[in-house]
Amino acid sequence: MALTRILISVKTYPTLSATYDELVCTAGFKEDGSWVRIYPVPYRKLNYADQYEKWQWIEMDIVRNTKDFRKESYRPADLDKDIIIGEKVPTTKNWALRKEIALRNVYTDMSVLIGEAKDKDIGTSLAVLKPKNIIDFIWEPCEREWDKKKLDTIIAKQAQGNLFDNEETKKIFRVAKKLPYRFSYVFTTDDDIKRTLMVEDWELGALYWNCLKAANGNEVIACQKVKEKYFDHMVNKCNLHFFLGTTQKFHNVGPNPFIIIGVFYPPKEDKTQLSLF
C-alpha cells in the first residue's frame, strides 16, 4: 500500500448519489504542488476521526479513477481503510505557508485555461485562477428539493441495510439539505471576456444555512449576508483567487466546463507597511 500525502483545499457542497448516498468532491495539492481530485468520498459517513478539514494534510491510498477520464481524478483504493490525518496549515504570516503551496501555478486568462482543458494532450481539469476584475456576486433560485427518485433510492437502501445492523453499528444518516439558490461570481480575466461561474464551495452552503437561521428564515437577508462575505469582504479586503474544476459531464462538450469549487482569499498586503522595511 502506497500512501499519497495530500493537502485538502477543496470540499464541495454535498450532492446525492444513488450508489454512495451522499458525496463530497474533495481536491487538494500533493507535495509537489500538483492537483489531485478524490472521488467518490462519502465524507460525512466517514468515522469522525477520518473527517479531515480543509487545509489539513492527509495520507490516503489512492488509485486512478478509471471511470473518470480527467487526469487528476483518483479514488480511495479502499473506502474501509482509515485515513491518516496530519497537521493543519495555518494562516499565520498572511497565509504564507498556504500561498507557498496553492499559488505555484496561477492562471490569469480563462481562455488559455479552457484551451488546455479541451486539449486532449493536456486535459487540465483543476486549476487556480486569479480574476482580473470581479464585477458582481449573484444568486438565482433553483430546485428546492433533491431529485425524489434518487432520494427514495437512498432511503430504501438505508432501511434495508438497517435490518441487518445491530444497535451498536446502526447509523442514522440524513442527507444534507439542498441549497435553494445558485451563487455565482461575475468576472473577467486577461482575455476581457465577461463570465459567470457558479460556486459549489461547502463553506458557502454552510454560511447560507447559518445566515438563514440568524435571519429567522428570511432568504433574501441570508443571500445578502452571503454576498457580504463573498463579495464585499473577499473582493475588497482579500487577494481573491478561484479554485476551478471541470464537471466530468461537460469537460469535453461545454464551451466553458469549469465551475468554482473553492475560493482562496488571503488578506491584501499593506504595501505602505512593507515599504518601511
Long-range contacts (C-beta under 8 A, 24 or more apart in sequence): 1-61, 1-77, 1-81, 2-61, 3-59, 3-60, 3-61, 3-84, 4-30, 4-36, 4-59, 4-60, 4-61, 4-62, 4-74, 5-30, 5-31, 5-57, 5-58, 5-59, 5-86, 6-30, 6-36, 6-38, 6-57, 6-58, 6-59, 6-60, 6-62, 7-31, 7-55, 7-56, 7-57, 7-89, 7-101, 8-52, 8-53, 8-54, 8-55, 8-56, 8-57, 8-58, 9-54, 9-55, 9-102, 9-243, 9-262, 9-264, 10-54, 10-201, 10-243, 10-245, 10-261, 10-262, 11-43, 11-54, 11-201, 11-202, 11-262, 12-200, 12-201, 12-202, 12-261, 12-262, 13-176, 13-179, 13-200, 13-201, 13-202, 13-204, 13-205, 14-43, 14-44, 14-175, 14-176, 14-202, 16-146, 16-147, 16-150, 16-151, 16-154, 16-175, 17-150, 18-150, 18-153, 18-154, 21-45, 21-154, 21-157, 21-158, 21-173, 21-175, 22-154, 22-173, 22-175, 22-176, 24-202, 25-200, 25-245, 25-261, 27-72, 27-126, 27-243, 27-245, 27-261, 27-262, 28-58, 29-101, 29-102, 33-101, 33-104, 33-105, 34-72, 35-72, 35-126, 35-127, 36-62, 36-72, 36-74, 37-65, 37-68, 37-70, 37-72, 37-73, 37-74, 37-125, 37-126, 37-245, 38-62, 38-74, 38-75, 38-76, 39-65, 39-68, 39-73, 39-74, 39-75, 40-75, 41-76, 41-79, 42-79, 44-173, 44-176, 45-171, 45-173, 46-83, 47-82, 49-82, 49-85, 50-82, 50-83, 50-85, 52-83, 52-85, 53-88, 54-203, 54-262, 55-88, 55-89, 55-98, 56-85, 56-86, 56-87, 56-88, 56-89, 57-85, 57-86, 57-87, 57-88, 57-89, 58-83, 58-84, 58-85, 58-86, 59-83, 59-84, 59-86, 60-84, 68-248, 69-123, 69-248, 69-251, 70-123, 70-125, 70-246, 70-248, 70-251, 71-123, 71-125, 72-125, 72-126, 73-125, 73-248, 91-266, 94-266, 94-267, 94-269, 95-266, 95-267, 98-264, 98-266, 99-266, 102-128, 102-241, 102-264, 103-128, 103-241, 103-264, 106-130, 106-241, 107-189, 108-132, 108-189, 108-190, 109-189, 109-190, 109-191, 110-189, 110-191, 110-193, 110-195, 110-256, 110-258, 111-189, 111-191, 111-193, 112-191, 113-244, 113-258, 114-255, 114-256, 114-257, 114-258, 117-246, 117-251, 117-257, 117-258, 118-252, 125-245, 125-246, 125-251, 126-243, 126-244, 126-245, 126-246, 127-243, 127-244, 127-245, 127-258, 128-241, 128-242, 128-243, 128-244, 128-264, 129-189, 129-241, 129-242, 129-244, 130-189, 130-241, 130-242, 131-185, 131-187, 131-188, 131-189, 131-240, 131-241, 131-242, 132-187, 132-188, 132-189, 132-190, 132-192, 133-187, 133-188, 134-185, 134-186, 134-187, 134-231, 134-235, 134-240, 135-186, 135-187, 135-188, 135-194, 136-185, 136-186, 136-231, 137-183, 137-184, 137-185, 137-186, 137-227, 137-230, 137-231, 137-235, 138-183, 138-184, 138-186, 138-196, 139-181, 139-182, 139-183, 139-184, 139-223, 139-226, 139-227, 140-181, 140-182, 140-184, 141-180, 141-181, 141-182, 142-179, 142-180, 142-181, 142-182, 143-178, 143-180, 144-178, 144-180, 145-178, 146-175, 146-178, 151-175, 176-205, 177-209, 179-205, 179-208, 180-219, 181-208, 181-219, 181-223, 183-208, 183-223, 183-226, 183-230, 184-260, 185-230, 185-242, 185-260, 195-256, 197-242, 197-244, 197-256, 197-258, 197-259, 197-260, 198-259, 198-260, 199-230, 199-259, 199-260, 199-263, 200-259, 200-260, 200-261, 201-260, 201-261, 201-262, 201-263, 203-263, 204-230, 230-263, 234-263, 234-265, 237-267, 237-268, 238-265, 238-266, 238-267, 238-268, 239-265, 239-266, 239-267, 239-268, 239-269, 240-264, 240-265, 241-265
